[in-house]
Amino acid sequence: MATIRPYQPKDRANMHHICIQTGPAAAAQPGPARTTLLATYCDYYIDHEPQNCFVIADEQDCAVGYIICAQDYHTYYKRFMQQYAPRTKGFSLPMRVECLASAKLSRLFVKQYPAHLHIDILPSHQRMGLGSQLMNTLCAHLRAQGVPGVMLGVGSGNKKGRNFYNKYGFHTLLRIPFSVMMGLKL
C-alpha cells in the first residue's frame, strides 16, 4: 500500500529515476537531455524547497511518485536562472527553449498564482487516485502557508495530464504550441 509523506533526502535518487522515466525519451541516456530535464523539473525544488515536496512511498518506503513546488515564483526564478538554467546549455535548442519558456511564461500569472508545481508518478502507480492525494496534500500545505494560487505547465500533447488537471479544478491560463499553462485558486 502506498502512502503520501514529505520528501526526505533519501528520496533524491528515486525522484531522479521517476523524472527520467516519465520524461522525454531523449533523457533516458546520460547526457545533456538528462541534465536539462533534472535541472528544470526536479533539482531546484528538492535543493531549495524540500518543505514543499511530497512523495508517494511504496511498501518499502521508496518514492514512486512526487509532487514538487516552488512557493514563491520570484525567489524560484532568480535562483533557477542563476544556478539551473546554465545546466541546459548542452541541450538541443528546441528542447532548451521549451524548458526555459516554462519558467519564463509563469511570470505572466505570478500575482494570482505565485506557486507552481510539477507532479510525476511511475506508470505502475498511476490511475490509483494517488495523483489526487498528492495534489490534496500540496494544496492543503500551500493554503496553510497563505498561498493564493498555484500554476503548472503541461505539454499540449499530454491529453491525459490536461484531463487530470481539469478534473482537479485547474483552468487554462495560456495555450501555446508546445505547452498549456494552467492555474488553480487556493
N, C-alpha and C positions, 0 to 999 in steps of 0.2 A: 504494500500500500504506500502510495506516495504522499508526502506531506510538504507544506509550504513553510519555509523558515527563512530568517535573514541570511544574507551572504556571509560566508566565513572565508578567510584566506585560503583554506584548503580546497575551496571550490574553483580557484582560478584555472587550473589545467582543464577541468571538466567544462568550464564555461567556454574556454577557447575551443575545445572539441565541439561543443554544441554550435558555437558561432560558425565554425568552419563547415560542419556537416549540414547546416541549414542555409549556408551562404552560396554564392555562385560557384560553379564547377571549377573555375579558374583558381579558386583558393584552396583546392584540395591538396595541391603540392606546395612545399615550402617555396617562398619567393615573394616578389613584390605584391602579388594579388592577395596573398595571405596576410602579409604585413599591413597592407592598406585596410583590409577587412577588419582585422583585430584592432587597429588603431582607431578606426572610425566608429565601429559598432560594439566595442567591448571594453578596451583597456582604460579609456578615460574614466568611465563610470566606476569600475572596481578599484582604480588607483586613487580617485579623488572623492567619490561619493558612495562609498560602500554602505553607508547607512540607508541609502535609497535603493538598494539592490536586494532582491529576494530570489530564492531558488526553489525549484521542485526537487525534493530529495527522495530517492528511491529507498527500497528496503535496506540497502547497505549504506544509506546516508550519502550517496553520490548524487551530485547535481545532474539532472536530466532535462532541465529547462530553467529559464530565468526570466526575470523582468528587471531591467536596469533603468535608472532615471537620473537625469540632471535636474535638480530642483529649481535652479536659477539660471536662465539662459545666458545672461550677461557674463557671469562667472565662468560657465561652461565654455562659451565662445572664445573668450580671451585665452584660457588655458589650452583649449583644443588647437587654436591657430598657432600658438607658440610651441607646444610640445608634441602634438599628434599629427597635425597637417603635414609637417615636413617628412613624416614617415611614408607619405603617399607618393613621393616624387618618382619612384621607380615603376609605378603602375602605368598602364596604358592611359592615354589622355581621356578617352570617353569615360572610362570607369572612374578615373580620378575626379573628373568634373561631376559625375553623378554623386560620388561620396561627399565631396566638398559642398555641392549645391544643397544637400540636405541640411547641413549645418548653417549655411547662409540664408536659405529660404525661411528658416524658422524665425529669423529676425522680424519678418512681416507680422507675426502674430504674438509676439512676446508679451504684450500688455495684458491680453486676456488669457494667454496660455504660457506662463513663464517656465513651466516644467516640460520636459519632453522625455519620451521613453523608447526603449527597444525591448521586444519580447521574442524569445526563441524557445522552442520546445522540440526535442528529438521526435521524429515521426512515431517511434514506439510508444510515446506518451501523449500523443495528440488525440483529440476527439474523446477526451475523458472528463471534460469540464475543468481541467487544470489551468487552462489559459484564463478562464473567467475567475478562478480562485486567485491566480497571480494578480490579475487586474484589480480584484476586490481588495487584496492586501495592500497593493501600492496606493490605490485611490484613498483608502482609509488612512494610510500613513501620511499622504500629502495633505488631506483635509485637516488632520491633526496639526500639521505644520502651518496651516493657514494659506496654502497654495490655492489660488482660484481656478486654475485650469491646467490641463496637460495636453500636449500635442505629440504627434508622431508623423513619420513619413513612411509610406508603404509603396512598393513598386506598383506601377499602374497595371502591370500584367498579373499581379497577385490577387486574383479574384477571391480566393479562399480567405486570405488575410483581410481584405476590404470588407467582406461579408461579416467576418467575426467582429471587426471594429464597429461596423454599422449596427450590428445586433447588440453590442455592448452600450451603444449610445453616442459614439463618436459621429461627427458630421464632417463633410468635406469642407476644407478651408480654401484649397487651391489644387488645381489639376494641371499638370504639365506633362509633356510626352512620356517621361520615364517614371514619374512619381506623383503620388497624391498625398497632400498634407491634410491631416485630419485632427480635429480638436474635440475635447470633452470638458465641459464646465464641471467643476467640483463643488 
